[in-house]
């Protein structure tokens, strides 16, 4: 086990997965998935995952649905949503219900993400 | 004449000596002179010439030395002659001249004139003279005097004044009667025309002047007129003036004479006659009867107003025409025939006739025709008087008809009616009586009711008798009668005393109410039953009525609500159109934001990844490419901002709303913009001091106000002013932000709230600011309005409801 935090990033856009990994690979071990279903599988495979970042809009299962299902199995993980939309009622509710810790706008502010991860790690 | 006389005197008198001497020579002249010559001595004629003999009708020998002058003198004149002879003889007078009458031998009387002298004859004193026959002259003079006197007396008697108008000198000679006639004192001098002109009544002067003008202009040679002349007593008298032109001078009228007479009484009588005629005429015209006068040929001579009306013609048009002009031939013929008969019989007649008038309507006239004769017996014509008796005739007919009608009515009326005498015997009954009593006429007439076999109930009979005694009549008394066959009938019986052909009788009217009474009893039963039913139903109705009333009120309230809703719909229609536009945009922008943000994420992420890679592997080159990376990052940032702005279009009803202080929001905006605001832009704030509270999202309101202030600042070129004012009006907070900038072009004012509409340079504005502001105000249930004048400035008015926004 290395001391790097493992995080899962789910997005249906492979480019986003690639760039996210490229930027944060120095700080974290990054597992990626192309859909919610993919994400749930990855969670099963990687029990060391501490943080989950999920895109909001995805075919098949959207971000919130995925987080809901994932949280049932892995309630200790901190979940985040990444969205191209502005904040909406659904996201607001998710925050209120403590389903997710925070949401990030696209294009993502890497500095903010780093800051958030760091603050939670401590 | 006098010259010859003096010559003779000379010859006969003073030269006596010479005469004697040359007597033979002149004797002949004297002897044959046309003047009578004589010598008287010692009271007798000593010489007379032939002419004297001729005048006196005696021979020379009969006169000379025998007769004295007094012998010939007319008895009344003898004294004059004697005196005059004496005077000369005595020498009292030398010569004298006088007239006297002589009586000739044949008894005729002559007027003579004597021119006498003194002389000596044969040595003795004597008188001589010449004698002229002036009889003809005297007679003419006398005739003239008499004629003048006659004229004067006549004129005086007839009150006729004579006048003589000297036109050249403007003088008027008038006879004395002229003065006395009018009560003025006599004047010796002739009057001027003016004096008399101004005695003419002012109303008549014009006419008189006109008459005179015609004379002066020689249009007429005489005139006759009547005028009122002022009497000395102040009254006016009617005068008739007649004048003739009698003299001309150099082609002009110079003299006019005429008479004037007082016609006052005639004139007044005439006027009175006219008035009285007028009154009579009015009387005849006023009476509604037709009055006319026709001559013996049947031509109308006169007619009154009523006739004019009926004949539809004026009197003028009627006069001269006959009945044939107005009526049909049959009627005209008959009228003509009657007129001829009346003239013959000299008696008036009266008859009635149906007359069709020219306008088509018919009337019955009662006509009286009377022949009119003058007092001398001459036939003047036929006087007709026509009286319209149509209505009277109609009334008579109606009476007849109504009698007929009554008979029929009596027969057919289903009510038994009978006439009885005072003994109760039946004189007349109608069909209904026979039917009701089931009797025939012979069984009834001449009999009493008991004789007819009918039984009247005793009680009824008594009551009827009582009422009869009390009132003299009976009205609707109950009467029950048992018929021969035992059937009982009920009647309402009335009795009345009437007079028929002046004989009092009793009229009996009985209304058969047998059926009605039976029905009434049945009805009474029904009525009682119905009353019960009605009471029940009324109760039910009352209940449902109350319900209906409540529903009605509810409906009314609903209607009011609907009206209010309709008003709201109308006022917010435009706002809805705008917000619908925004809502669609919201859905659209939300959809595309994700799609754009992902590629932006690629670019941004790619750029960061590149930068990290360069930092790790190509540290030397990093400075060279960093500006390129910056360009990418700026592009990403701007694009992502636009996308983020678009997200404002999606609904944000879920955003938290709290009590907001608009003043502090405005102040915050001004603080943020402090650096950006140009130095020469002055900010003026007028905040309301009233307390208010707005429920809203502070961040959004902040953004809305910021956008407006930024726009205001950007509109100002050079120096300018921004005025921010708040006010509480009714339940609204009004925020007014005015700038003194360039204003909005009129064609743009409708587009300013449209997304992406901008007049700013690229990069300076997205064109979303105002449309976002609009959205925010809408979400706060407010209203935003723009007023702008080019080159004067723009005012933004925001109206936000106070204390009404609740999440």
Interface residues (C-beta under 8 A of the other chain):
Chain A: X13 X15 X16 X19 X20 X22 X23 X26 X56 X57 X83 X84 X85 X86 X88 X89 X92 X105 X106 X107 X108 X110
Chain B: X590 X593 X594 X595 X596 X597 X598 X600 X601 X602 X603 X604 X605 X606 X608 X609 X612 X613 X636 X640 X644 X647 X648 X650 X654
